[in-house]
């Protein structure tokens, strides 16, 4: 079986400190998968290994059945892998439409100098308009990112990742710092994603995780504690002990 994303026996050490310990993980097409764990579990390191920020000491990373471990970050994006970050990475002095245009141009490998005036490219303008409308961001198209609320900026960041037309989308703590109403908007956006996009969400907001994910992997001390359905993970005593605690019990 070919998975949208598959990690096989991944290992990473910094000197004598082993931070990723024989991790294996697989996302089927259209997966809604969450990666959770306490601080220091190695979640961000794993995402950085998948996206090419870090190189593993051992193991394989396959995207659509093809090994990508030796590819650059940009090459992985072109193969269909996109991510958002814990800290928003938008261009604050540009409009929302211009940010999306940059993502689309990057995906198309077009000369970024064309962005001097988006309106001159009728096809690009139409694509941007359609993309933002689909994500309920049409009214924000001409607003500077710096003028948006923090919650709106996080939604725009997801929009940028989706503009790259990924097969696999990695969301690194997208709900961090969001107000409750913005979490609801984010959840609605995620639930509306097409099944052509497989999603791996790394998140501390357990309410969001259990409402969105169909499968959950728990990472502790750099290794997989278990992978299972949300209800099984919620009830597992080991998970309750190391992470969830009584408030989810």
N, C-alpha and C positions, 0 to 999 in steps of 0.2 A: 504493500500500500504506500502511495506517495502522499506525504503530508505537505501542507502549506509551509510549515516550518517545523524542523526537527533538530533537536540538539542531542548529541550522543556522547555520553561520558566526558563532559566538558570539565577541564581542570584549569585553575589559575592560581598561581602563588606569587607573592611579593616577598622575595628573599625566602625565609623559612616559614612565612605565614601563608597557609593554604586558605584561600578565601572562596574558591569554587571547587567543590569536592565531588567529582564524578557525577555531575548533574546531567540528567537526561529528561527531555521534555518534548512533547509532540503536539502540534496544533493541526487538526484536520481543516479542510476547506470550510470557511464560514464559522470557525470556532469562536466562541466567546469565553475566553480563558483568563482567569485571574491568578496572579502570583502575589502571595502575601507572606508575611513573616515579620518578626520583630526587628527593630533597628539593629544594624550590624549583621543581618542574616546573609547579606551578599546579593541582594536584589539588584541594586544599581550596577554592581560589577557584572552581573549576568547580562543585563541589558547592554552594557558597554561592550561586552564580548560579542553579543549577537550583532550589534550594529557596526563593529569594527573599530571602535575607539580603543579597545584593548585587544591584544592577541592572546589566545589561550596557550597554555603549556602543552595541552593534550586535548583530544576530542575532536568532534566534527560538528559543523553547523551547516544544515542543508535547507535551502529555500526552494520550494517546489521540486524537491528531489535532487537538486544540484548543489554540490559543495561550494560554499562561499567564503570559507575561512581565510582564504588568501586574498580576497578582494578588498579594495579600499571602501571607505564609507560611501563615497559617491557612486561607486559601481554597484554596491548593494542596493542603494536607492533606485538605480536604473533597473535592477532586477526585480523590484517590487516591494522593497522593505522601507517603511517610513516610521518615524518616531516623533513623539513630543517629549518635552523635557520637564523636569521638576520646576525649573525656573524659566519663565517665558522667554522665548528667543525671537520675538518679533522686532521689526524695525519701527521703532516708536515714532519717528519723524515722517513716516510714510503713511498713506491711507491704507485702509483695509484692502481695497481693490489692488493697490500697488503691491502689497505684500503677497496677495494671492497670485498676481501676475508673475512675480519673481519665482514662485514655486512652479507655476506652469511652464515658464520659460526654461527653468532648470530641468524639468522633466523632459521637455521637448528638445533640449540641447540647442536652444535658439540663442542668438546674440543678445545678451542682456541690454545692450545699448538701445534696443528697440523700445525700452521702457520709458524713453524720454517723454512720449505722449501715447498712452495706452489707446486713446480714442482713435488714433490713426490706424490701428490694427483692428478691423471690424470683427474678424473671427475671434481674436483673443478677447476683445471686449464682450462679445456674446457669450463666450465660455465662462468668463468671470461672472457675468450677470447671472447666468444659469446656475453656476456653482453656489454662489452666495444665496440665491433665492431658495435653492434646495435645502440649505442649512439655516434658513430664516435669518439671514444676515444682510439681506438686500438693502435695508434702511441704513446700514452702517458702512456701505461701500465707500462713500466719499469722506468718511470721517478719519481723522488722524488716529492712529493706534493710541497715542498718548492721551487722547481725550476719552477713551473708553474706560469703563470700570474694570477692575482686575478680573472679575468673572467673565466679562465680555472678551477680554484679551485672551483668556484661556480657551474660550470657544473658538476664537479666530485662529488660535494656534492649531487646534484640531482641524479647522477648515484648511489651513495651509498643508498639513500632512496629507489630507485627503486629496488636495489638488495635485499631489504627486502620483495619483492613481495607484496606490499600493495594493498588493495582494495580501500583505501582512502589515498591520498597524500596531506599533508598540506605544502604549500610553503610560508615561512615567509619572505617576501621582498627579493625574489631571485635576483632581478635586482639591488639591492642597491649597488652603487659604480661601476657598470659596464659601460664600454664604449659602445657607440652606436653599434659597430660591435658585441660585445659580447651579447648585448641584442637581436640582431637578431638571433644569434646562440641559445640562450636560448629559444626564441620564437619558432624556428624551432623544437627544442627538445620537447617542451611542446605540440606543435601541432601534433607531431608524436607519442605521448603516446597512448597506446591501450585503447579502450573504456571500458576495464575491470577495469581501474583505474579511480576513481572519484577524481577530483582535486579541492581543495579550495586554492586559491592564495590570500595572503594578500600583497598588493602592493601599492606603491605611484606613480609608473610610469603609468600614465593614458593612455598613448599611448599603452603600453603593455596590460593593462587591457582591453581596448576596442577592441584590435585586437585578444585577446585570449578568453575572457569570453563570455559565452552564457547567463549567469545570473549574476547580480550584487546585492549585499546587501550593503547598506550604513549604517554605524554605527556612531552615534553621541551621545556623553555624555553617553556612555554605553548602549544605546538602539538602536533598529533598526528603522531607519528613513523610509526606504522603501526597497523592493526587487523587481527587475523587469528586463526586457530586457535592454541591453546596450543603445539602442536608447532612451527608455523611461527615463532611469536614466540620460542620457546626457542632455535631454531637461527639466528635472524637475527643477523648479525654486528654490526649497528648497535646492537641491543638489548644484546648481550653487552658491547659497548664502553662504553655509557653507563650501564648499570644492573645487569644480572644478574651479569656477571663469570664467572670460571672455575668457581665453585662449583656452577653449574647447567649446566655444559657437558659 
